[in-house]
Amino acid sequence: MTAATRKSKPAAARPTPGPATVYDDDFYGWAMEQAAALRAGNLSTLDRENLAEEIESLGRSELSSLVSAWRVVLLHMLKFDCQPERRTRSWALSIRDQRDQAADVLADSPGLKCRLDEAMARAYRGARLDASRETGLPLRTFPETCPYTRDEMLTRDFPIDSNS
């Protein structure tokens, strides 16, 4: 949950009795108190609703990290394929770097494996828009559905020492 989202929660929704530090007013203080209470086994003092929301938010951020990395990979693949005359070493290196970042996310969060198709679809939707914006080509230039398999996205070779 972002700070902006956190601030929008109505005061009436706060659980009672609440923690010494109010979630909406001092997130860091609240988080430290929640961690201390959890470690001490003081479960009755936990702000369970907000704690659960924060834990869920951590999971969503892992999925977002995967989608973000794959979006860059797919963006550069689209540019690589649609503008062969403009291919750069930078695109190939970016693909390699983002593949590594995505692999790290999956290694740290193997529970995401059941959401790989969703992550790829979300990544492609954004990559397609980015490709149109960055290349100046019409959006229709890029297929509405991803033209690459997941295996191709993860393993296709992009030589980094050539421009062709």
C-alpha positions as a Markdown table, in Angstrom:
| # | Residue | x | y | z |
|---|---|---|---|---|
| 1 | Met | 0.0 | 0.0 | 0.0 |
| 2 | Thr | 1.4 | 3.4 | -0.9 |
| 3 | Ala | 1.5 | 6.3 | 1.3 |
| 4 | Ala | -1.2 | 8.0 | -0.7 |
| 5 | Thr | -3.4 | 5.0 | -0.3 |
| 6 | Arg | -2.6 | 4.7 | 3.3 |
| 7 | Lys | -3.7 | 8.3 | 4.0 |
| 8 | Ser | -7.0 | 7.7 | 2.3 |
| 9 | Lys | -8.3 | 5.1 | 4.8 |
| 10 | Pro | -11.1 | 6.6 | 6.9 |
| 11 | Ala | -10.4 | 6.9 | 10.6 |
| 12 | Ala | -13.4 | 4.8 | 11.5 |
| 13 | Ala | -11.9 | 1.8 | 9.8 |
| 14 | Arg | -9.0 | 1.7 | 12.2 |
| 15 | Pro | -9.2 | -1.3 | 14.5 |
| 16 | Thr | -9.6 | -0.8 | 18.2 |
| 17 | Pro | -7.9 | -1.1 | 20.5 |
| 18 | Gly | -5.2 | 0.3 | 18.2 |
| 19 | Pro | -1.5 | 0.3 | 18.3 |
| 20 | Ala | 0.3 | 3.1 | 20.1 |
| 21 | Thr | 1.3 | 4.6 | 16.8 |
| 22 | Val | -1.5 | 5.2 | 14.3 |
| 23 | Tyr | -0.9 | 3.5 | 10.9 |
| 24 | Asp | -2.1 | 6.6 | 8.9 |
| 25 | Asp | 0.0 | 9.1 | 10.9 |
| 26 | Asp | 3.5 | 7.4 | 11.1 |
| 27 | Phe | 3.9 | 4.3 | 8.9 |
| 28 | Tyr | 7.5 | 3.7 | 10.0 |
| 29 | Gly | 6.7 | 3.9 | 13.7 |
| 30 | Trp | 3.6 | 1.7 | 13.2 |
| 31 | Ala | 5.7 | -0.9 | 11.3 |
| 32 | Met | 8.4 | -1.0 | 13.9 |
| 33 | Glu | 5.8 | -1.5 | 16.7 |
| 34 | Gln | 4.0 | -4.2 | 14.7 |
| 35 | Ala | 7.3 | -6.1 | 14.1 |
| 36 | Ala | 8.2 | -5.8 | 17.8 |
| 37 | Ala | 4.7 | -7.0 | 18.9 |
| 38 | Leu | 4.8 | -9.9 | 16.5 |
| 39 | Arg | 8.3 | -11.0 | 17.7 |
| 40 | Ala | 7.2 | -10.7 | 21.3 |
| 41 | Gly | 4.1 | -12.8 | 20.6 |
| 42 | Asn | 1.8 | -10.0 | 21.6 |
| 43 | Leu | -0.8 | -10.9 | 19.0 |
| 44 | Ser | -3.7 | -9.1 | 20.7 |
| 45 | Thr | -2.0 | -5.8 | 20.1 |
| 46 | Leu | -1.4 | -6.3 | 16.4 |
| 47 | Asp | -3.2 | -4.1 | 13.9 |
| 48 | Arg | -4.3 | -7.2 | 12.0 |
| 49 | Glu | -6.3 | -5.5 | 9.2 |
| 50 | Asn | -3.5 | -3.1 | 8.2 |
| 51 | Leu | -0.8 | -5.7 | 8.8 |
| 52 | Ala | -2.6 | -8.1 | 6.4 |
| 53 | Glu | -3.0 | -5.4 | 3.8 |
| 54 | Glu | 0.7 | -4.6 | 4.0 |
| 55 | Ile | 1.7 | -8.2 | 3.6 |
| 56 | Glu | -0.6 | -8.6 | 0.6 |
| 57 | Ser | 0.9 | -5.4 | -0.8 |
| 58 | Leu | 4.4 | -6.9 | -0.6 |
| 59 | Gly | 3.2 | -9.8 | -2.7 |
| 60 | Arg | 1.7 | -7.5 | -5.3 |
| 61 | Ser | 4.9 | -5.5 | -5.5 |
| 62 | Glu | 6.8 | -8.7 | -6.3 |
| 63 | Leu | 4.4 | -9.4 | -9.2 |
| 64 | Ser | 4.8 | -5.7 | -10.3 |
| 65 | Ser | 8.6 | -6.1 | -10.3 |
| 66 | Leu | 8.4 | -9.1 | -12.6 |
| 67 | Val | 5.9 | -7.4 | -14.9 |
| 68 | Ser | 8.2 | -4.3 | -15.0 |
| 69 | Ala | 11.3 | -6.3 | -16.0 |
| 70 | Trp | 9.4 | -8.3 | -18.6 |
| 71 | Arg | 7.9 | -5.1 | -20.0 |
| 72 | Val | 11.4 | -3.7 | -20.8 |
| 73 | Val | 12.4 | -7.0 | -22.4 |
| 74 | Leu | 9.3 | -7.1 | -24.6 |
| 75 | Leu | 9.7 | -3.4 | -25.4 |
| 76 | His | 13.2 | -3.9 | -26.7 |
| 77 | Met | 12.2 | -7.1 | -28.6 |
| 78 | Leu | 9.5 | -5.2 | -30.4 |
| 79 | Lys | 11.9 | -2.3 | -31.2 |
| 80 | Phe | 14.5 | -4.8 | -32.3 |
| 81 | Asp | 12.1 | -6.5 | -34.7 |
| 82 | Cys | 10.3 | -3.4 | -36.0 |
| 83 | Gln | 13.3 | -1.2 | -36.4 |
| 84 | Pro | 16.2 | -3.4 | -37.5 |
| 85 | Glu | 18.1 | -0.4 | -38.9 |
| 86 | Arg | 18.1 | 1.2 | -35.4 |
| 87 | Arg | 19.2 | -1.8 | -33.4 |
| 88 | Thr | 21.6 | -0.9 | -30.7 |
| 89 | Arg | 23.9 | -2.7 | -28.3 |
| 90 | Ser | 22.1 | -0.9 | -25.5 |
| 91 | Trp | 18.8 | -2.7 | -26.4 |
| 92 | Ala | 20.5 | -6.1 | -26.2 |
| 93 | Leu | 22.2 | -5.3 | -22.9 |
| 94 | Ser | 18.9 | -4.0 | -21.5 |
| 95 | Ile | 17.2 | -7.3 | -22.5 |
| 96 | Arg | 19.9 | -9.3 | -20.8 |
| 97 | Asp | 19.8 | -7.1 | -17.6 |
| 98 | Gln | 16.0 | -7.2 | -17.3 |
| 99 | Arg | 16.0 | -11.0 | -17.9 |
| 100 | Asp | 18.4 | -11.3 | -15.0 |
| 101 | Gln | 16.2 | -9.1 | -12.8 |
| 102 | Ala | 13.1 | -11.1 | -13.6 |
| 103 | Ala | 15.0 | -14.3 | -12.9 |
| 104 | Asp | 16.0 | -12.9 | -9.5 |
| 105 | Val | 12.4 | -12.0 | -8.7 |
| 106 | Leu | 11.2 | -15.5 | -9.6 |
| 107 | Ala | 14.1 | -17.1 | -7.5 |
| 108 | Asp | 13.1 | -15.0 | -4.5 |
| 109 | Ser | 9.3 | -15.5 | -5.0 |
| 110 | Pro | 8.7 | -18.9 | -6.6 |
| 111 | Gly | 5.0 | -18.6 | -5.7 |
| 112 | Leu | 4.7 | -16.2 | -8.7 |
| 113 | Lys | 5.1 | -19.1 | -11.1 |
| 114 | Cys | 1.3 | -19.7 | -11.1 |
| 115 | Arg | 0.9 | -16.1 | -12.5 |
| 116 | Leu | 3.5 | -16.1 | -15.3 |
| 117 | Asp | 0.9 | -15.9 | -18.1 |
| 118 | Glu | -0.8 | -13.0 | -16.4 |
| 119 | Ala | 2.5 | -11.2 | -15.8 |
| 120 | Met | 3.5 | -11.6 | -19.5 |
| 121 | Ala | 0.2 | -10.4 | -20.7 |
| 122 | Arg | 0.4 | -7.3 | -18.5 |
| 123 | Ala | 4.0 | -6.7 | -19.5 |
| 124 | Tyr | 3.2 | -6.9 | -23.2 |
| 125 | Arg | 0.2 | -4.6 | -22.9 |
| 126 | Gly | 2.6 | -1.9 | -21.5 |
| 127 | Ala | 5.5 | -2.8 | -23.8 |
| 128 | Arg | 3.3 | -2.3 | -26.9 |
| 129 | Leu | 2.3 | 1.2 | -25.8 |
| 130 | Asp | 5.9 | 2.0 | -24.9 |
| 131 | Ala | 7.1 | 0.7 | -28.3 |
| 132 | Ser | 4.6 | 2.9 | -30.2 |
| 133 | Arg | 5.6 | 5.9 | -28.1 |
| 134 | Glu | 9.3 | 5.4 | -28.4 |
| 135 | Thr | 9.5 | 4.5 | -32.1 |
| 136 | Gly | 6.8 | 6.9 | -33.3 |
| 137 | Leu | 5.2 | 4.1 | -35.2 |
| 138 | Pro | 1.4 | 3.7 | -35.0 |
| 139 | Leu | 0.1 | 1.4 | -32.3 |
| 140 | Arg | -1.4 | -0.9 | -34.9 |
| 141 | Thr | 2.2 | -1.7 | -36.0 |
| 142 | Phe | 2.5 | -3.9 | -32.9 |
| 143 | Pro | 0.2 | -7.0 | -32.6 |
| 144 | Glu | -2.5 | -6.7 | -29.9 |
| 145 | Thr | -1.4 | -10.0 | -28.5 |
| 146 | Cys | 2.1 | -10.9 | -27.7 |
| 147 | Pro | 3.9 | -12.3 | -30.7 |
| 148 | Tyr | 6.5 | -14.1 | -28.6 |
| 149 | Thr | 6.3 | -17.2 | -26.5 |
| 150 | Arg | 7.6 | -17.0 | -22.9 |
| 151 | Asp | 10.5 | -19.2 | -23.9 |
| 152 | Glu | 11.4 | -16.9 | -26.7 |
| 153 | Met | 11.1 | -13.8 | -24.4 |
| 154 | Leu | 13.5 | -15.5 | -21.9 |
| 155 | Thr | 16.0 | -17.2 | -24.2 |
| 156 | Arg | 16.1 | -15.5 | -27.7 |
| 157 | Asp | 19.6 | -14.4 | -28.5 |
| 158 | Phe | 20.3 | -10.8 | -29.2 |
| 159 | Pro | 23.9 | -10.3 | -30.3 |
| 160 | Ile | 25.4 | -7.4 | -28.4 |
| 161 | Asp | 28.4 | -6.7 | -30.7 |
| 162 | Ser | 26.6 | -6.1 | -33.9 |
| 163 | Asn | 24.1 | -3.6 | -35.3 |
| 164 | Ser | 22.4 | -6.1 | -37.6 |
